[in-house]
Amino acid sequence: MMWILLPSVCLALAHIAGDNVAVVPDMALILGKEIYLVTLLAYIVFGSIIAGLTAWIGVKTGHELVIVVRKLFGCRGKKISAFIILSICIPASILTGGFYSGWITNHFFGISLNFTIPLCILLFSLLAAGYAHELLKLSNYISLLLVPAILAIFVLYDLTPPTGIFESGQVNWFLVLALVGYNAGGMRSALIVETAAHLSRKGCKAIILVMMAKVVEGLFTLGIVHLILLAGIHGPLAVSNIASKVAGPIGFYLFNIILFCTFMSAMVPAMTVNARQLRILTGLSFKNSLIIAGFIVYLGSLLSFTTIIEILAFGGIVTIIFIVYTAYTLHKYGLNQS
């Protein structure tokens, strides 16, 4: 049992990002107990199924997603794939790299969000362009403290088992689709295919590993949601406010440093992915595509939170259709090796 449990936990922890520690917790007090069912469906049910299907593509072909799509659908398929990845990656970047990173910077320096959001996007874009690589390495190391910090909060806070998880009976399907797209689409779908391709010799074990990782990620997110509902603390970044309640002002600032580094570690590859997909669509150089990506993320940060979630929901629908159709085509016709 440990051969699958330990690697799946490690893989799940590597995927902890803005949706797990920011978006879902902030939606908890808005939706109430309905968030339990939303999280369960988005991560443990649909998220694990889509992740498993995506992993199957990698195991079946032994190639990265871009290569698989190009071989199956040609250059047009490559551009469609780029658009679908951007439909998740851009709004996710707006939330993580714009809204939430800007909010943390605002609390640190007292600068208006009108300035902190573009500053954060500029920082992440410069790091994606290859500048200040040592800063990114340091950020990656610090971000490893996020999960232990949250586990420490679990221990310090007097948690009680959740009750009446399914009593609301209502499901916010827009949010479910948005979270499915966030946690199994965008650059994560490409990463899952690449991971499964490297583990293709393991066969079904690689698919089980990916699905178990998504279940572990979902359980971790459910734990954070339960903590937020018990504490009754509102966002933005309700998790940071819990850290303040448990460990005081020093804990609040230390936790926000860790959280910002986590966002940075997620945003730099996200901006790289954004630029590469825009390069496929426009034919421009990587740096020009990166500039355009940064500008689009900034413009998106001017939208309301609800609008961004709706865009993510649309991206989630498109992602599910694309992955299912790709898997179906691969199963029916096989991979053209020419």
N, C-alpha and C positions, 0 to 999 in steps of 0.2 A: 504493500500500500504506500510506503514511504517513497518509492521510486517515482510515483506520480504526484503525490501530495506536496513534497518539498519543492520540486521544480515549478509546479503550478503556482505555489505561493510566491516564489521568486519572480515568476513572469507576471503575476498579478500586481505585485508591488512596483514593478518597473513601469506598469501602465497607469499608476495612480496619477491623476492630473486634475485639471480645473473642474471637470464635471463631478468628480468624486468628492472634492473638498470645498467646492464653491457653489456650483450651480444647483446641485441636488439639495445640499443643506439649506441654501437660501430659499428654495421652494418649499421646504418642509413646513414652516409655519404658515405659509400662504395656503397650502393644500390640506394641512392637518394630517390625519391618519391615512388619507388617500395616498400620500407619498410612499407609504410602505408598499402598496400594491404596484404603484408606478415603478418604483425601484426594482421590485421583484420581477416584473415583466420586462423592463428595459435591459436588465443585466443578466439575471439568472435564466430567464426563459428565452426571449428573442435575441438578446445579446450573445448568449452562448451558442444558440443555433446558427446565427449568422457567422460568428467567429469560427465555429466548427466547419461550416460550409466553405468559408474562405480558406481555412487551413487545409481542407480536402483538395482545393485547387492547387495549393503549393505542394502537397504530398504527391498528387497525381502527376504533376508536370515536372517538379524539381526546378522550376524557374520562378523568377520574380514576377509580380503582377503585370508590370509594364510589358515584359516579354510575352507573357501568356496572352494578354489582350491583343498585342500586335500580331501574334501568330494566328489567333482565332479570327480577328475582325479587321486586320490590316491597319493602315494609317488612320482611317476614320475612327476605328475603335480606340486607337491610342488617344485621339483628341476627345472622344466621348468620355473615356476613362479619366482624362485630365480634368474635364469639366465636373465630373461627379465627385472626384477627390476634393476639388476646390469648393464644391457646394457644401461640404462639411468643414473643411480645413479653414476657410475664410471666416465664417461665423464663429467657429470655435476659437480662432485667433483673436477675433474682436472681443469675445468674452474674457478669455484668459489674459491675452497680451495687452488689451486695451482697458476694458472696464475694471477688472479685478487688480491687475498690476498697477494701474493708475490710482486706484483707491488706496492700496498699500503705500505707494509713494506719497500720496497726499497726506496720509496720517504721519509719515515719517518727517516730512519737511514742511507741511502746512501750505504747500503750493496748490493752487487751484487745479481741479481735474482737467480744465481746458488746456493746461500746460503739461501735467504729469502723464496724461494718456499719450500724446504725440512723442514725449520724451522716452517713454517706455518702448513704444513701437520703434523709434529710431535706434535705441540701444539694442533691441533684439535683432533688428535688421543689420546693424553693423557687426554684431557677433556672427550672424548667419553669413555675412560677407567674408568672414575669416579674421576680423580684427579682434584684438584682446583675447586670444585663445586661452591664456592662462586664467583669465577671469571666468570664462565658461567652465573650465576644469574645476576651479574652486567652487563654483556654483553647483556643479554636479555632485561634488562631495558633500556639500552642506545639505543638498536636497535629500540625501539618504537619511537624514535625521527626521524627516517628516513623519513617517510611519511610526517609529519609536515614540515621537512626541505625542502623536494622537493616541497611541496605546497607553502612554503614561496618563493622559487625560481620562481615558476610560477607567483606569485603575483608581485615580484620585477622586473621580466623580462617583457618587453613590448611584450606580445604575441598577434599575429593576427591569425584569423581563417585560417585553412589550405585550400589551393586551389589545384585543379587538382590532387586529391588523386588517381584517377584511370586512369590518362592519360597515364601512362607508358604502361599499358596493359600486362606487363610481370610479371610472378610470379617465384620466386626462390623456387621451390618445395622442394629442399634439405633443405633449411632453414626453410620452413614451417613445414616439418616433424620433423626436429630437435627440433623446438620450441614446437610443439604439444607433443613430447616425454618429453621435459624438463618440461613443465607446467602442464601436465596431467598424465605423467607416472612416473616411478621410485618410490620413496617413497611417492610421492603425491597421486598416485593411491591407495596405501594402506591406506593413511590418509583419503582420500575421502570415501572409503568403510567403514572405522571405524567410521567416522563422521556420515555417513548416517545410519549405523547400530544402533548407539545411538539414532538417530532421526527416527527410523523405524516406530514408532507409528504415526508420522506425515504424512506418506505415500508420496503422490506426492508433498506435500509442501517441504519435505526435498530435493527432486530432483530439484525442481525449485530453492530452496535456493542455492544449489551447482552450478547450471548453471548460475544463476544471479551473483554469486560471481566471476565466470570466466569471465563474460561479464564486470564487474566492473574492474577486474584486467587488462583486455584487453584495456579498455578505459584509465586507468591510464598509461599503457605502451605506448599507442598512444600519450598521452599528453607529455611524456618524449621524444618520437621520434620526435614529432613536434618541441619541444624546441631545440633539438640538430640540426635539419635541419635549423631552423631559425638562430641559433647562428653560424652555420658553424664550429663547434669545433670538432676536431678529437679525437679519443681515443689513447691509452687505457683509459678506464673509462672516457668517454667524460662528464658524469654527474659531476664528480669531477671538471673538468676544467670549467664547467659552474658555479659551486659554487665559484670557484676562480674569475671568471669574475664578478660575482654579488657581492660577499662579500670580495674579496681580499684574501691575503695569510692566514689570521686568519680563514676566512670562509672555505678556502680550507682544512686546517688541521683539523678543527672541523668536517667538513662534512666527511672527510676520516676516522676519528675516529668512527663516527656513522656508516659509510659504512662497516668498518672492523668488528665492533661488529655485524652488520647484517649478514655478511658472516659467522662469527663465530657461531652465533645462528642457521644458516642453516647447517653449516658443521658438527657440533657435532652430531646431529641426523642422518645426511647423512652418516658419518663414522660408526655410530652404525648400521645403516641399511646395509651398505656394509659388515660389519663384520658378521652380522647375516645371510645374504644371502650366504656368503662364507662358513659359518659354516654348513649351510644346504647342500651345494655342496661338501664340503671336509670332514665333520665330525670332524673337529678340534675344540679345545676350542675357546671360544669367544676372548680371548686375542691373541692367535696365529692367528686367522682369522683377527683380527684388525691390527696386524703387516703386514700381507700379503696385506690387503686392502690399508694400507698406502703406502706400497712399490709399488703396482700397480698404485696408484694415482700419485706417484712421477715419475714413468717411463712414465706414460701418459703425464705428464707435459713437457716431452722432445719432444713430437710430435708438429706439427704445428697446429695453430688455425683452419685452413681449415680441416685438418684431423680429429680433434676432432668433428667439426660440422658434418662431414660425418658419423662418428661413431654414433653421436646422431641421425642423420637422419635414419640410419639403426635401431637404437633402437626405434625410433618413429614408423616406419613401423611395427616392431615386436610387439610393445605395442598395437597398434591399432588392429592388427589381434587377439592378445591374449584376449583383453578385449571384442571385438565383439564375438569371439568364446565362451568365458566363459559365456557371457550374453545369447547367443543363446542356449548353452547347458543347462543352468539353466532354461530358458524359456520352452525348449522342455521336459526335463526330471525331472526338480525339483531338490531339494537338498536331497541327500541320507543322512538320519539321523542316519544311522547305525554306 
